[in-house]
Amino acid sequence: MPSFELHPEVLLLVGAVVAMGLWAVRVIGPKVVPAGEPVVTTGQRRWFVAGVAVLFVASMWPVHDISEQRLYSVHMVQHTLLAFVVPPMFLLATPSWLARLIVGEGTWLRRLCHPVIAGGLFNAVALFLHWQWTVNTSVENGAVHYGLHVLVVAVALLMWVPVCGPLPELRLSLPGQMIYLFLMSIIPTVPAAWLTMAEGAVYEAYDHDPRLWGVSVTDDQQLAGLFMKLVTGFYLWGIIIVLFFRWASQEMGPRRTRAGMQRDTERGTEPKVLV
C-alpha cells in the first residue's frame, strides 16, 4: 500500500467545487429565482454532497495513489467513478435556473449536449484513454493525468445531459434514454474484451515489481477488463431497468384511467374525473 499522501491539488479542486456551489446558491440564486420559490431543493443538496464525496474519494489517497502507481484495475475503478457516478450526481444537483445561465440559448455548449455529439465525444475519449501511449504518459506525468481526469468529467457531463440533465428540453424521452444508455454500454466492451484476453503487459507503466497484494500484471489487466465490462455494464443496465419501469408506469396510468371511464360508461354511471 502506498504511504499516505495528502494531495493539496485535490483539496483545492474539491474546495473550489464547494465554493462555487455555495456562491451560486447564495449569491446568484436569490437574484434570478422568483420570490417564494426555493433556490435549490433538498434532493439537489443531497446529490451535491454525494457528488462531492465521491469526487473526493476517487481523487484522494489511497485510490489515486494506487491507480497511478500500482494497479491498472484500480485506475479503471477511478475512471468509472469519474465518468459514470460523479457527473450524473452533479447534474441531478444542478437547478434548472443555474443550468440555463451556464448553457445559454443557441450556444455551442448547448449543441454539444445533443445526444449524437455528446455520446460520440464520450466514446471517443473512452477509447483514447485506453490507448497505450495515453496510459503510459498519464502515469509518468501528473499534469497529464489530472488533465485527462478533467477531460473525462467534462465529456461525461455532456453524455449524461440527455438522461438526467437539469434542462427538460435537452433530455430524451424515456424510451430514447434507454436506447441511448444501451448504446453507451457497447463501446466500452471493446477495450474491456481486449484487456481481459491480453497476455503479458499491455501498459508498461504498470509492469513493475513488487506487485501490490501479489496481483500479477496479467491478473490486474483482466480485473480491469472484467470490471469495465461487468460492473459498468450492470450499472448502465440497472439504470435502463429503472427507466423502463418508470416508462411503463407512466404508460399504464392513462390506460387505467381510460379503462375505468369506459367501464363507468358501460355501467351507465358518471365517469370519474381525476384532478
C-alpha positions as CSV (number, residue, x, y, z in Angstrom):
1,M,0.0,0.0,0.0
2,P,1.4,3.4,-0.9
3,S,2.2,5.6,2.1
4,F,-0.3,8.2,3.0
5,E,-0.1,11.4,1.0
6,L,-2.3,14.4,1.3
7,H,-2.8,15.9,-2.2
8,P,-3.2,19.7,-1.9
9,E,-4.4,19.9,-5.6
10,V,-7.4,17.6,-4.8
11,L,-8.3,19.6,-1.7
12,L,-8.1,22.8,-3.8
13,L,-10.3,21.2,-6.5
14,V,-12.9,19.9,-4.1
15,G,-12.9,23.2,-2.2
16,A,-13.4,25.1,-5.4
17,V,-16.4,23.0,-6.4
18,V,-18.0,23.5,-2.9
19,A,-17.2,27.2,-3.0
20,M,-18.7,27.6,-6.5
21,G,-21.8,25.7,-5.4
22,L,-22.3,27.9,-2.3
23,W,-21.7,31.1,-4.3
24,A,-24.2,30.1,-7.0
25,V,-26.9,29.2,-4.4
26,R,-26.4,32.1,-2.0
27,V,-25.4,34.9,-4.3
28,I,-26.7,34.2,-7.8
29,G,-29.8,32.2,-7.0
30,P,-31.7,34.8,-4.9
31,K,-31.2,37.3,-7.8
32,V,-32.8,35.1,-10.5
33,V,-35.2,32.8,-8.7
34,P,-38.7,34.4,-8.2
35,A,-39.6,35.2,-4.6
36,G,-41.3,32.3,-2.8
37,E,-39.6,29.6,-4.9
38,P,-36.8,27.5,-3.5
39,V,-33.3,28.2,-4.9
40,V,-32.4,24.5,-4.5
41,T,-34.4,21.5,-3.3
42,T,-33.4,19.2,-0.5
43,G,-32.8,16.4,-3.1
44,Q,-30.4,18.7,-5.1
45,R,-28.5,19.4,-1.9
46,R,-28.1,15.7,-1.2
47,W,-27.0,14.9,-4.7
48,F,-24.4,17.7,-4.5
49,V,-23.0,16.4,-1.2
50,A,-22.9,12.9,-2.6
51,G,-21.1,14.1,-5.8
52,V,-18.5,16.0,-3.8
53,A,-17.9,12.9,-1.6
54,V,-17.4,10.5,-4.5
55,L,-15.2,13.0,-6.3
56,F,-13.0,13.3,-3.1
57,V,-12.8,9.5,-2.7
58,A,-11.9,9.0,-6.3
59,S,-9.2,11.6,-6.4
60,M,-7.6,11.3,-3.0
61,W,-5.3,8.7,-1.3
62,P,-5.4,5.7,-1.5
63,V,-7.4,5.4,-4.7
64,H,-5.4,8.0,-6.6
65,D,-2.0,6.7,-5.4
66,I,-2.8,3.0,-6.2
67,S,-4.3,3.8,-9.6
68,E,-1.4,6.0,-10.6
69,Q,1.5,3.9,-9.2
70,R,0.4,0.3,-8.7
71,L,-2.8,-1.3,-10.2
72,Y,-4.5,-0.5,-13.5
73,S,-7.6,-2.2,-12.2
74,V,-7.9,0.5,-9.5
75,H,-7.2,3.1,-12.2
76,M,-10.3,1.7,-14.0
77,V,-12.4,2.0,-10.9
78,Q,-11.3,5.6,-10.5
79,H,-12.2,6.5,-14.1
80,T,-15.5,4.7,-13.8
81,L,-16.4,6.8,-10.7
82,L,-15.4,10.0,-12.6
83,A,-17.3,9.1,-15.7
84,F,-20.4,7.2,-14.6
85,V,-21.1,8.3,-11.0
86,V,-19.9,11.8,-10.3
87,P,-21.3,13.6,-13.4
88,P,-24.9,12.4,-13.1
89,M,-24.8,13.3,-9.4
90,F,-23.8,16.8,-10.1
91,L,-26.3,17.1,-12.9
92,L,-29.1,16.0,-10.6
93,A,-27.8,18.5,-8.1
94,T,-28.0,21.4,-10.6
95,P,-31.2,23.6,-10.5
96,S,-32.6,24.5,-13.9
97,W,-32.1,28.2,-13.4
98,L,-28.3,27.7,-12.9
99,A,-28.1,25.3,-15.9
100,R,-29.8,27.9,-18.2
101,L,-27.3,30.5,-17.1
102,I,-24.4,28.2,-17.9
103,V,-25.7,26.6,-21.1
104,G,-27.4,29.7,-22.5
105,E,-29.6,29.8,-25.6
106,G,-28.3,28.7,-29.0
107,T,-24.7,28.4,-27.7
108,W,-22.0,25.9,-28.8
109,L,-22.3,24.3,-25.4
110,R,-26.0,23.5,-26.0
111,R,-25.1,22.0,-29.3
112,L,-22.5,19.7,-27.6
113,C,-25.3,18.4,-25.4
114,H,-27.0,16.8,-28.4
115,P,-27.1,13.0,-27.8
116,V,-25.2,12.1,-31.0
117,I,-22.4,14.6,-30.4
118,A,-22.2,14.1,-26.6
119,G,-22.3,10.3,-27.0
120,G,-19.7,10.4,-29.8
121,L,-17.3,12.6,-27.8
122,F,-17.7,10.4,-24.7
123,N,-16.9,7.2,-26.5
124,A,-14.0,8.7,-28.5
125,V,-12.4,9.9,-25.2
126,A,-13.0,6.5,-23.6
127,L,-11.2,4.8,-26.5
128,F,-8.4,7.4,-26.3
129,L,-7.9,6.8,-22.6
130,H,-7.2,3.1,-23.3
131,W,-4.5,3.8,-25.9
132,Q,-1.2,2.6,-24.6
133,W,0.6,5.9,-25.1
134,T,-2.1,7.7,-23.2
135,V,-2.0,5.4,-20.2
136,N,1.8,5.3,-20.0
137,T,2.2,9.0,-20.4
138,S,-0.5,9.8,-17.8
139,V,1.2,7.6,-15.2
140,E,4.6,9.3,-15.8
141,N,3.2,12.8,-15.9
142,G,1.0,14.1,-13.1
143,A,-0.2,17.1,-15.0
144,V,-1.3,15.0,-17.9
145,H,-3.1,12.6,-15.5
146,Y,-5.1,15.4,-13.9
147,G,-5.8,16.9,-17.4
148,L,-7.3,13.6,-18.5
149,H,-9.4,13.5,-15.4
150,V,-10.8,16.9,-16.3
151,L,-11.5,15.7,-19.8
152,V,-13.3,12.6,-18.6
153,V,-15.6,14.5,-16.3
154,A,-16.3,17.2,-19.0
155,V,-17.3,14.8,-21.7
156,A,-19.2,12.6,-19.2
157,L,-21.3,15.6,-18.1
158,L,-22.2,16.2,-21.7
159,M,-23.0,12.5,-22.2
160,W,-25.4,12.4,-19.2
161,V,-27.3,15.5,-20.1
162,P,-29.8,13.7,-22.3
163,V,-30.5,11.3,-19.5
164,C,-30.6,13.3,-16.2
165,G,-29.7,16.9,-17.2
166,P,-31.5,19.7,-15.4
167,L,-33.0,21.1,-18.7
168,P,-36.1,19.2,-19.8
169,E,-35.7,20.2,-23.4
170,L,-32.3,18.6,-23.6
171,R,-33.4,15.3,-22.2
172,L,-34.5,12.4,-24.3
173,S,-37.8,10.6,-23.8
174,L,-37.7,7.6,-21.5
175,P,-37.5,5.1,-24.4
176,G,-34.9,7.3,-26.0
177,Q,-32.9,7.4,-22.8
178,M,-33.0,3.6,-22.6
179,I,-31.7,3.2,-26.2
180,Y,-29.1,5.9,-25.6
181,L,-27.7,4.2,-22.5
182,F,-27.7,0.8,-24.3
183,L,-25.5,2.3,-27.0
184,M,-23.3,3.8,-24.3
185,S,-22.8,0.3,-22.9
186,I,-21.5,-1.2,-26.2
187,I,-18.2,0.7,-26.9
188,P,-16.6,0.0,-23.5
189,T,-16.8,-3.7,-24.2
190,V,-14.2,-3.4,-26.9
191,P,-11.2,-2.3,-24.7
192,A,-12.7,-4.5,-21.9
193,A,-12.5,-7.6,-24.1
194,W,-9.0,-6.6,-25.2
195,L,-7.8,-6.3,-21.6
196,T,-9.5,-9.5,-20.5
197,M,-7.9,-11.6,-23.2
198,A,-4.5,-9.9,-23.4
199,E,-1.4,-11.9,-22.3
200,G,1.6,-10.0,-20.9
201,A,1.8,-6.4,-20.0
202,V,-0.4,-4.1,-22.2
203,Y,0.8,-1.0,-20.4
204,E,4.5,-0.8,-19.5
205,A,3.8,1.7,-16.7
206,Y,2.0,-0.9,-14.7
207,D,4.6,-3.7,-15.3
208,H,6.8,-3.3,-12.2
209,D,7.8,-5.0,-9.0
210,P,7.0,-5.5,-6.3
211,R,3.3,-6.2,-7.1
212,L,0.8,-4.8,-4.7
213,W,-1.1,-7.6,-2.9
214,G,0.6,-10.1,-5.1
215,V,-1.6,-9.3,-8.1
216,S,0.2,-10.1,-11.3
217,V,0.2,-7.7,-14.3
218,T,-2.0,-10.1,-16.3
219,D,-4.5,-10.6,-13.5
220,D,-4.5,-6.8,-13.0
221,Q,-5.4,-6.2,-16.6
222,Q,-8.1,-8.9,-16.6
223,L,-9.6,-7.5,-13.4
224,A,-9.7,-4.1,-15.1
225,G,-11.4,-5.5,-18.2
226,L,-13.9,-7.5,-16.2
227,F,-14.7,-4.5,-14.0
228,M,-15.3,-2.3,-17.1
229,K,-17.4,-4.9,-18.8
230,L,-19.4,-6.3,-16.0
231,V,-19.7,-3.6,-13.3
232,T,-20.1,-0.8,-15.7
233,G,-22.5,-2.8,-17.9
234,F,-24.7,-3.9,-14.9
235,Y,-24.7,-0.3,-13.7
236,L,-26.0,1.1,-17.0
237,W,-28.4,-1.8,-17.4
238,G,-29.7,-1.2,-13.9
239,I,-30.5,2.4,-14.8
240,I,-32.1,1.2,-18.0
241,I,-34.4,-1.2,-16.0
242,V,-35.4,1.7,-13.7
243,L,-36.2,3.8,-16.7
244,F,-38.2,1.0,-18.2
245,F,-40.4,0.6,-15.1
246,R,-40.8,4.4,-14.9
247,W,-41.9,4.5,-18.5
248,A,-44.2,1.5,-18.0
249,S,-45.8,3.2,-15.0
250,Q,-46.4,6.4,-17.0
251,E,-47.9,4.4,-19.9
252,M,-50.2,2.3,-17.7
253,G,-51.6,5.3,-15.7
254,P,-53.6,6.9,-18.6
255,R,-54.7,3.4,-19.8
256,R,-56.1,2.5,-16.4
257,T,-57.9,5.8,-16.3
258,R,-59.4,5.3,-19.8
259,A,-60.4,1.8,-18.9
260,G,-62.1,2.9,-15.7
261,M,-64.0,5.6,-17.6
262,Q,-65.1,3.1,-20.2
263,R,-66.4,0.7,-17.5
264,D,-68.3,3.6,-15.9
265,T,-69.8,4.5,-19.2
266,E,-70.9,0.9,-19.9
267,R,-72.5,0.7,-16.4
268,G,-74.3,3.9,-17.1
269,T,-72.6,5.8,-14.3
270,E,-70.9,9.2,-14.4
271,P,-67.2,8.8,-15.4
272,K,-64.8,9.8,-12.6
273,V,-62.6,12.8,-13.4
274,L,-59.2,12.7,-11.8
275,V,-58.0,16.2,-10.7
